Amino acid sequence: MVVTIRGDLDIVSSGRFDDCLKQARAVSKRILLDLAGVDFMDTSALAVIVGHWKKLKAEGGALVLAGARYRYTKSLWITGLADRLPLYDSVELAIAAEDPAAGEQQAGEQQAGDPPAGDPPASGAAAEEAAAAD
């Protein structure tokens, strides 16, 4: 099941986000979370993701992330969650890779834990320049 999220994932929206994932888990044990439309993510959203990931894993299911843009979801990388969950550039690549019949990995697929292509993490002076440009 694909769950598409748009806007800010923060303390204000985390309750609705949690309810949304609860409803999705009631229907499917394999959830693909499309984060391409997320403009901001804080630690309350990470807590929701981790909670549902653990429950799905315990039930023999899976939680997969797609479309996370580093600039807006960098907390996934800062906390190491991007290294623990399957993460793909797009929903289409995630579906192809997670489908047992899909066979070999698609060309251009992002490996779990890698920042999305085209939006690499900035560090040092580059981070300061990027922050100043925002």
N, C-alpha and C positions, 0 to 999 in steps of 0.2 A: 504494500500500500504506500503510495506517495503522499506525503503531507507537505504542502507548500506553505512557507512562512514568509510574511512580508512585514517590513517596518522595523520597529525597535523591539528587541527581546530584553526586557529589563524588569525591575522589581514591580512595576505597574502592570505589565502584561504577563508576568510569569504564571499567575494563577490560571489565566485563560489558556496559555501555552500548555500547562500541565493537564488541564481538562481535555484539550484537543488531543494530546498524546494518549490519554486514558481511553478516549473514544476509539482512537485508531488501534490501540492494543486489544480492545474488545473484539475487533473485527479481524485483525491480522497479527501474526507473531513475527512478521518481517516488515519493518517500517523503513522507508527511505525518506529522510528528512531533507527537503529541498530548501537550502538556505540562500539561494541566489538573490532573493529579494530582501534580505536582512540588512538593515542600515546601521544597526548597533546591537551588540550583545554584551550583557554583563554577567557577573558570576551567578546571579539568581537563575538565569537561563541555563547556565552550565549545570547547576544543581538539578534542574528539571531533566536535562538531557541525560546526565549520569544516572539519576534515579530510574528512568525508563529503560536505559541501556542495561542496567543490572537486572531489572525485572524480566526484560525480554530474554536476556542471556540465561537466566535461571529457568525460564520456560522453554528453552531450546530455540528461541527466536534470535533475531538480529536487528540491530539499529545501524543504518548506513547513512552517511552524510554526503550531500552533493551540493556543488555550487557555492561553497563558503568562500567569500572574498576576504582575504587576509586583513585588509584595511578595516573592515567592519566587524570581523569575527576573530580578531587576533587572540582573544582570550582562549580560544581552542588550542592555539600553539603555545601560549605562555604557560598554560597549565599542563601541557603534555597530552591533552585529550585527543588532539589531532593524530598523535602517534598510536593511540589505542583503538580508535574506531576507523573502519574503512571510510575513506574520503575520496571523492571523485570530482572532477571539474564540472560535470553536468549530470543531470538526471539520466539522460540517455546513456552516457558512459557507465553510470552506476548500474543501471538495469542490465546492460549488456554484460558487465563483469560479474554481477551477482547471479545471473541466470545460469544454472548448471549446464544448460544446453548451448551456452554462448561459446564454450571452448576457450581458445586462447584470448589473452587480453587484447583489447582494442588499441590501435595505434593512437598515441596522444593521451592515453589514460593517465590520470594523476595517481601516483602511488600514495598509500595511506601515510599521513604525516607530512607530506610535502606541501608547502604553501602553494596556493593556486598559481598556475602559470599566468604571467602577465601582471601579477600584483605581488612581487616578491617582498619578503619582510625587509624593512629598512633597518639599518643599524648605524650607530655612530653619527657622523656628520650628515649622512644621507637621511637618517631618521629625523634629525633636527630640521633639515631643509624641507622634508616632506610635511612635517608637523607645521612648519611656518607657512607652507603653501596652502594648507587646509584652512 
